[in-house]
Each structure stands twice: as C-alpha cells, then as structure tokens.
Amino acid sequence: MVKRLFALGLLTVFAGLFASLLSGYVPDAELNPSARYYAERTAPDLGAANLVTAIIVTYRGLDTLGEVTVLFLAAAIVGLVLGSGRGIHRPRPDGRPAHDPHSRHSAPPPDRSAADRANAGRPDEAPSSAHPPVGELLTTGSHLLAPLILLLGVYVFANGHLTPGGGFQGGAILASATLLLLLAQPGRQFSHRLISALESLAGLLFVVIGLLGLALAGGFLDNRILPLGTLGELFSAGAIPLISTLIGLKVGAEFSSILASLSETRHYPALRVQADADTESAAQTRNQPADHADGEQP
C-alpha cells in the first residue's frame, strides 16, 4: 500500500512539472544563431542533404567518438561478465573435457540437480533447462527476413547523408537480424572472434579517418578529405558515407556481441549439464581398463 501511494505521489509530481512546462511553452519565431548556421551552411560546406547526419558526423565528431566508445565499453563489459563462467566448460585441444578428474589444474564440476543428472544419461530425454521447440513459422521467416533486414541496415547507413538514417540506426537494424536468428535458433552460437575483428577494424578505420580530417582538413572527422561531389547523389558529402558505414558496422557488431553473449548465458545451464555428462563418461571410460586389469590378477 505504501509503495502504491509513493508511486502515485511521484507520478503526480512529474505530471505537475510537465503541465507547468507545457502551459508556459511558446515556440520560437525564428531559429537561434547556432541552428541558423547549421541550416544555412551545412549543405554548401559539407555537401550533405541530411542536416542531422552531417551535424552528428562532422560538427559533433568528438561527441560521436565518445558515444561509440561508450557502446564499445558496454559490449566489452557484458561479454567479460557473461563469458567468464563459460570458458571452463569448453573442451581442450587434446580432446579431454575441461572438468577432467585426472587433471590437477582443472576445477571441480559444478553441482546440478537430480533431474538433470538422471536425464543426462538418457538420449531420449533432454535436460530440464533445455529450451522449448521453435515453430516452423519463425524458422522459415528468419531465413527469408534476415537477409532483407541486413540489406535494409546497409541501405540506412549508406544513405544516411541523403535520407533519415545513419550509422547508429543502420547498426541497430543489423543487430535486429542477429536477434531474429537467435530467436529462431536459440542454441546457435556466433563467432565472437569474427564479431570482435569486424568491430575492431571498423573502429580503427573510424579513428584513422578522424585523424586524417584533423591533418588534411579543418578538424577531427572533417569530411572534406574527399571530394564533396554533387548534392543529393549517393557518392557525395565527402567522407560522410564512409564514416556512417564504419559507424554502422561497429554499432551492429557491438549490439550483436551483446545479444550473442546474452543468448549463450541463457542456455548455459543446458551446456553445463551436457559438459558434466561428458566428463563422467570420459572418467568411466578411463577407469574401465584399470578395473579389467585388476580383475585378471590371481
């Protein structure tokens, strides 16, 4: 009861604040000096038809670099935290399981429920933490829609200097294709090495272009290191299309890395049960010859 009253009082306070702001709101009759400068000088100076993308990529280049860096740190922290407990269950190069009872350097296997221990040895029964089956509609739809979603993402960030869109919007669309594939195949694992390489390469080229703008043009991420071209054409606005493409690839890779890490953590209990079952089977196989030899002694 107290929580509901507190929530109701908080909503009332916010409603009063917004009502006071709306009641005293008067729209500006003309643009302020900064907005007027952007509206009048963006197309002639930068050659971009989309003012928003031009401002974000060039005039606010350092701010965009900070936003991309924050997103990178978020993806790295999520991957580090969620992936810290999964590496111990991966098989070793020599084929021995990670939890090898005959190794002095392996950690003991984690505890599991009685139902999982009972089901682990039965091929016709899945562990209790297995994911439910996926419908045919979702599986078929993902095969048809995933390529189209990727194509839409590329279109959005490649044409960000002409139409509404840009690198952040296109990258989010690319990551939605990854989400669709994970929903259709819950146990699917993506190559984190490939995603990391793509993200690192896009980030490195992004910084290199920014430094080239600082050395050859008027500032960091200045798009005039390349010809501006004709306003309204695809290959125009200097380096803005290239910068938007790199941002889109970087953002898409970072979001995809987060989604893949969350998906692998969601199905980690099932993988853990399977790893424990493989460990017990390997231990029994190694003990059988020794038991047979002991039985032949007089």
C-alpha positions as CSV (number, residue, x, y, z in Angstrom):
1,M,0.0,0.0,0.0
2,V,2.8,2.4,0.9
3,K,4.6,1.6,-2.4
4,R,1.5,2.4,-4.4
5,L,1.0,5.7,-2.6
6,F,4.6,6.6,-3.1
7,A,4.4,5.8,-6.9
8,L,1.1,7.7,-7.2
9,G,2.7,10.8,-5.5
10,L,5.7,10.6,-7.7
11,L,3.6,10.4,-10.8
12,T,1.6,13.4,-9.6
13,V,4.8,15.5,-9.1
14,F,6.0,14.6,-12.6
15,A,2.6,15.4,-14.1
16,G,2.7,18.8,-12.4
17,L,6.2,19.6,-13.7
18,F,5.2,18.7,-17.3
19,A,2.0,20.6,-17.0
20,S,3.9,23.7,-15.9
21,L,6.3,23.4,-18.8
22,L,3.6,22.9,-21.3
23,S,1.5,25.8,-20.0
24,G,4.4,28.3,-20.4
25,Y,5.7,26.9,-23.7
26,V,6.0,29.5,-26.5
27,P,7.5,28.3,-29.8
28,D,10.4,30.3,-31.2
29,A,9.5,32.5,-34.1
30,E,12.9,32.0,-35.7
31,L,16.0,29.8,-35.4
32,N,18.7,30.6,-32.8
33,P,22.1,31.6,-34.2
34,S,23.6,28.1,-34.0
35,A,20.6,26.4,-35.6
36,R,20.6,29.1,-38.3
37,Y,24.3,28.5,-39.1
38,Y,23.7,24.7,-39.4
39,A,20.7,25.2,-41.6
40,E,22.4,27.7,-43.9
41,R,25.9,26.4,-44.1
42,T,25.7,22.5,-43.8
43,A,24.8,21.9,-47.5
44,P,27.3,24.3,-49.0
45,D,30.1,23.5,-46.7
46,L,29.7,19.7,-46.3
47,G,27.6,18.7,-49.3
48,A,25.1,16.6,-47.3
49,A,21.4,16.8,-47.8
50,N,20.6,15.3,-44.3
51,L,21.5,18.0,-41.8
52,V,21.2,15.7,-38.8
53,T,23.7,13.2,-40.1
54,A,26.1,16.0,-41.2
55,I,26.0,17.6,-37.7
56,I,26.5,14.3,-35.9
57,V,29.3,13.0,-38.1
58,T,31.3,16.2,-38.6
59,Y,30.4,19.2,-36.4
60,R,30.0,16.9,-33.4
61,G,32.7,14.4,-34.4
62,L,34.3,14.1,-31.0
63,D,30.9,13.6,-29.4
64,T,30.2,10.8,-31.8
65,L,33.6,9.2,-30.9
66,G,32.6,9.3,-27.3
67,E,29.2,7.7,-27.9
68,V,30.9,4.9,-29.9
69,T,33.4,4.4,-27.2
70,V,30.7,4.1,-24.5
71,L,28.9,1.5,-26.6
72,F,32.2,-0.4,-27.1
73,L,32.8,-0.4,-23.3
74,A,29.3,-1.6,-22.7
75,A,29.7,-4.5,-25.1
76,A,33.1,-5.4,-23.7
77,I,31.9,-5.4,-20.1
78,V,28.8,-7.5,-21.0
79,G,31.0,-10.1,-22.8
80,L,33.5,-10.2,-20.0
81,V,30.9,-10.6,-17.2
82,L,28.7,-13.1,-19.0
83,G,31.5,-15.1,-20.6
84,S,33.7,-15.5,-17.5
85,G,31.9,-18.7,-16.5
86,R,31.6,-20.4,-19.8
87,G,35.2,-20.9,-20.9
88,I,35.8,-23.6,-18.2
89,H,33.3,-25.9,-20.0
90,R,35.0,-25.8,-23.4
91,P,36.9,-28.9,-24.5
92,R,40.7,-28.8,-24.5
93,P,42.8,-29.2,-27.7
94,D,43.7,-32.7,-26.7
95,G,40.1,-33.8,-26.6
96,R,39.9,-34.0,-22.8
97,P,36.9,-32.3,-21.1
98,A,37.5,-29.1,-19.2
99,H,36.5,-30.7,-15.9
100,D,38.9,-33.6,-16.1
101,P,39.1,-35.5,-12.8
102,H,42.6,-36.8,-13.7
103,S,44.0,-33.3,-14.1
104,R,45.4,-31.4,-11.1
105,H,44.7,-28.0,-12.8
106,S,41.0,-28.4,-13.5
107,A,38.3,-27.0,-11.4
108,P,35.7,-29.4,-9.9
109,P,32.5,-29.7,-11.9
110,P,29.6,-27.6,-10.7
111,D,26.6,-29.1,-8.9
112,R,23.5,-30.0,-10.8
113,S,20.0,-31.1,-9.9
114,A,19.0,-34.7,-9.6
115,A,16.6,-34.4,-12.5
116,D,19.4,-33.2,-14.8
117,R,21.8,-36.0,-13.6
118,A,19.1,-38.5,-14.4
119,N,18.2,-37.1,-17.8
120,A,21.8,-36.5,-18.8
121,G,22.4,-40.3,-19.4
122,R,19.2,-40.8,-21.4
123,P,19.5,-40.0,-25.1
124,D,15.7,-39.7,-25.4
125,E,15.3,-37.1,-22.7
126,A,16.7,-33.5,-22.6
127,P,17.9,-31.7,-19.5
128,S,15.4,-29.8,-17.6
129,S,16.9,-26.5,-18.7
130,A,16.6,-27.2,-22.5
131,H,14.9,-24.5,-24.5
132,P,11.4,-25.2,-25.9
133,P,11.0,-26.1,-29.6
134,V,10.7,-23.2,-32.1
135,G,7.8,-23.0,-34.5
136,E,8.2,-23.6,-38.2
137,L,6.9,-20.1,-39.0
138,L,9.7,-18.4,-37.0
139,T,12.3,-20.7,-38.5
140,T,11.3,-20.2,-42.1
141,G,10.6,-16.5,-41.6
142,S,14.1,-15.9,-40.2
143,H,15.6,-17.5,-43.3
144,L,13.6,-15.1,-45.5
145,L,13.8,-11.9,-43.4
146,A,17.3,-12.0,-42.1
147,P,19.0,-11.1,-45.5
148,L,16.4,-8.4,-46.1
149,I,17.0,-6.9,-42.7
150,L,20.7,-6.8,-43.3
151,L,20.1,-5.2,-46.7
152,L,17.9,-2.6,-45.0
153,G,20.5,-1.8,-42.4
154,V,23.2,-1.3,-45.1
155,Y,20.8,0.9,-47.0
156,V,20.1,3.1,-44.0
157,F,23.7,3.8,-43.1
158,A,24.9,4.1,-46.6
159,N,22.2,6.7,-47.5
160,G,22.4,8.5,-44.1
161,H,23.7,11.7,-45.8
162,L,20.7,11.8,-48.1
163,T,17.7,10.4,-46.2
164,P,16.8,10.0,-42.5
165,G,19.1,7.4,-41.0
166,G,22.8,7.0,-40.4
167,G,25.3,4.7,-38.7
168,F,23.6,4.2,-35.4
169,Q,20.2,3.5,-36.9
170,G,21.7,1.1,-39.5
171,G,23.8,-0.7,-37.0
172,A,20.8,-1.3,-34.7
173,I,18.9,-2.7,-37.7
174,L,21.8,-5.1,-38.4
175,A,21.7,-6.3,-34.8
176,S,18.0,-7.0,-35.1
177,A,18.8,-9.6,-37.8
178,T,21.1,-11.3,-35.2
179,L,18.3,-11.2,-32.7
180,L,15.9,-12.8,-35.2
181,L,18.4,-15.6,-35.9
182,L,18.8,-16.2,-32.2
183,L,15.1,-16.4,-31.6
184,A,14.7,-18.9,-34.5
185,Q,17.7,-21.0,-33.3
186,P,18.1,-20.5,-29.6
187,G,21.2,-22.7,-29.3
188,R,23.0,-21.1,-32.1
189,Q,26.5,-19.7,-31.4
190,F,28.1,-16.8,-33.3
191,S,31.8,-16.4,-33.7
192,H,32.9,-13.9,-31.2
193,R,36.3,-13.7,-32.8
194,L,34.7,-12.6,-36.2
195,I,32.4,-10.1,-34.5
196,S,35.4,-8.7,-32.5
197,A,37.6,-8.4,-35.6
198,L,34.8,-6.6,-37.5
199,E,34.2,-4.2,-34.6
200,S,37.9,-3.5,-34.1
201,L,38.6,-2.9,-37.8
202,A,35.6,-0.5,-38.1
203,G,36.7,1.4,-35.0
204,L,40.3,1.6,-36.2
205,L,39.3,3.0,-39.6
206,F,36.9,5.4,-37.9
207,V,39.7,6.9,-35.8
208,V,42.1,6.9,-38.8
209,I,39.6,8.9,-40.9
210,G,39.1,11.3,-38.0
211,L,42.8,11.9,-37.7
212,L,43.1,12.4,-41.5
213,G,40.4,15.1,-41.2
214,L,42.4,16.7,-38.5
215,A,45.6,16.6,-40.5
216,L,44.3,17.3,-44.0
217,A,41.1,19.4,-43.5
218,G,39.6,21.5,-40.8
219,G,39.2,19.2,-37.8
220,F,38.6,15.7,-36.5
221,L,36.3,13.7,-38.8
222,D,36.2,16.6,-41.3
223,N,34.5,15.0,-44.4
224,R,36.3,17.3,-46.8
225,I,39.3,14.9,-47.1
226,L,37.3,13.5,-50.1
227,P,35.5,15.5,-52.8
228,L,32.1,16.7,-51.8
229,G,30.5,15.7,-55.2
230,T,27.0,16.8,-56.2
231,L,24.5,17.5,-53.6
232,G,21.8,14.7,-53.5
233,E,23.8,12.0,-55.1
234,L,24.9,8.8,-53.4
235,F,28.6,9.5,-53.8
236,S,28.6,12.9,-52.3
237,A,29.2,14.7,-49.0
238,G,32.9,13.7,-49.0
239,A,33.8,11.1,-46.3
240,I,30.4,11.2,-44.6
241,P,29.0,8.0,-46.3
242,L,32.3,6.2,-45.4
243,I,32.1,7.4,-41.8
244,S,28.5,6.4,-41.5
245,T,29.2,2.9,-42.9
246,L,32.0,2.4,-40.4
247,I,29.8,3.5,-37.5
248,G,27.0,1.2,-38.7
249,L,29.3,-1.8,-38.9
250,K,30.8,-1.0,-35.5
251,V,27.4,-0.5,-33.8
252,G,25.9,-3.6,-35.4
253,A,28.9,-5.7,-34.3
254,E,28.7,-4.4,-30.7
255,F,25.0,-5.0,-30.4
256,S,25.3,-8.4,-32.0
257,S,28.1,-9.3,-29.5
258,I,25.8,-8.3,-26.6
259,L,22.9,-10.3,-27.9
260,A,25.1,-13.4,-28.6
261,S,26.6,-13.2,-25.0
262,L,23.1,-12.9,-23.5
263,S,21.8,-15.9,-25.6
264,E,24.8,-18.1,-24.6
265,T,24.2,-17.2,-21.0
266,R,20.5,-18.1,-21.3
267,H,21.3,-21.6,-22.5
268,Y,24.4,-22.1,-20.3
269,P,22.7,-24.5,-17.8
270,A,21.9,-27.0,-20.6
271,L,25.5,-26.8,-21.8
272,R,26.7,-27.2,-18.3
273,V,24.7,-30.4,-17.8
274,Q,26.0,-31.8,-21.1
275,A,29.6,-30.9,-20.1
276,D,29.2,-32.7,-16.8
277,A,27.7,-35.8,-18.5
278,D,30.7,-35.9,-21.0
279,T,33.1,-35.6,-18.0
280,E,31.5,-38.5,-16.2
281,S,31.5,-40.6,-19.4
282,A,35.2,-39.9,-20.0
283,A,36.1,-40.8,-16.5
284,Q,34.3,-44.1,-16.7
285,T,36.0,-44.9,-20.0
286,R,39.4,-44.3,-18.5
287,N,38.6,-46.4,-15.4
288,Q,37.4,-49.5,-17.3
289,P,40.8,-50.8,-18.5
290,A,42.3,-50.4,-15.0
291,D,39.3,-52.3,-13.4
292,H,39.7,-55.1,-16.0
293,A,43.4,-55.4,-15.3
294,D,42.8,-55.7,-11.6
295,G,40.2,-58.5,-12.2
296,E,42.8,-60.7,-14.1
297,Q,45.3,-60.8,-11.2
298,P,45.2,-64.0,-9.2
